[in-house]
């Protein structure tokens, strides 16, 4: 069916039907976060054994827990730049090859310093996958459901990977005893190989290809996903015009600036600062829940080693529930409002955790609720830099936000054991509640940048291309304004 003369990218973002291939591509990209979740969180179960195997003190536990987070900050910054230069696809294929090798090496270490180095390198690979995947998901998702596909879906697959790590670890500890941690690490190579096989058949992002001036390749990818541009010559002319006239960002020639300067140049500055600080600093309100849950339940919930690992799995039940909730409502209520509700939820969980539930088994269900709140909020935050910054600098912006986020999580995980010793469990948790409250006014101020319901061109300041197009016949369900199904 012909759509006449309309905006090509807006058609792809708003009007084109979701083809089965496009849906599979979105899910395949998001599956990379399953590998990230497994490799990042398997350390939380292994810590209980590593503590005895290497005779680790609390400081060493903190550094080993935080190593992958600091590594992922480096990976996000470096590969955020690279993904804008060489493409989304190359980066998220390369990093999965690294996952396979590093998972196997983790199982063979004989000294704690070896494991520390490998955990940093695994973190680098995780940071690379995050920036490439989130940028690609934002560029490939329909606008009416972009929050679900680019925010909630990767959080869901990440949480499933983390839960698999915990459950497999509990089973291996019961079956193998003190050396189970080696098999836990090695098993991370299996999902990496599977996802690598699935991703190799994907094309690169059509929006990134257009930003690079690779018009013919972009057209081929658009057609694969159900959109055929009728007049290729007009597309070539339009792309060249955008390059000459400054990229269309409110008529300003910001394309001539160095890429990182462009992120913070008008008119992008306000949205860039908000998105990067929003995603980057909120994790400071955590209590190391993603990694140190089993340790806390063992020390303060008085659970056995296996019981603490299984108890720690409840946070991933909550994470899955929070991600599913975000998948259903994120595009209806908006990203910023979701973040505000999550911050309120943190306070509602932390207060009973620090009072009536402290030093009791009641911490277990509260950890489940903490998972719901944490991953509901993360689903709203994660895609903000990719949604609010243009295609040519999207990876760099996502890298800055995700890198700062990983530093915040690393600092949180590093100092949390020391806070537990220094000021006690109750005071530490109440401090986290106070940080949550402090973020609420900033989130409310940022409502002016809400990207929900907008095309990614409108939300980010990219210039759409006015071209005639046709919708492909392979479409099967409307994409605009509809919350997607997982089937």
ABEGO torsion letter per residue (X at the ends): XBAEBBBAAAAAAAABBBBAAAAAAAAAAAAAAAAAAAAAAAAAAAAAAAAAAAGBBAAAAAAAAAAAAAAAAAAAAAAAAAAAAAEAAAAAAAAAAAAAAAAAAAAABABAAAAAAAAAAAAAAAAAAAAAAAAAAAAABBAAAAAAAAAAAAAAAAAAAAAAAAAAAAAAAAAAEAAAAAAAAAAAAAAAAAAAAAAAABBBBAAAAAAAGBAAAAAAAAAAAGBBBABAAAAAAAAAAAAAAGGGBGGBBAAABBAAAAAABOAAAAAAAAAAAAAAAAAAABAGAAAAAAAAAAAAAGBBAAAAAAAAAAAAAAAAAAAAAAAAAAAAAEAAAAAAAAAAAAAAAAAAAABAABGBAAAAAAAAAAAAAAAAAAAAAAAAAAAABBAAAAAAAAAAAAAAAAAAAAAAAAAAAAAAAAAEAAAAAAAAAAAAAAAAAAAAAAAAABABGBBAAAAAGBBBBBBBBBBBAABABBABGBBBBAX
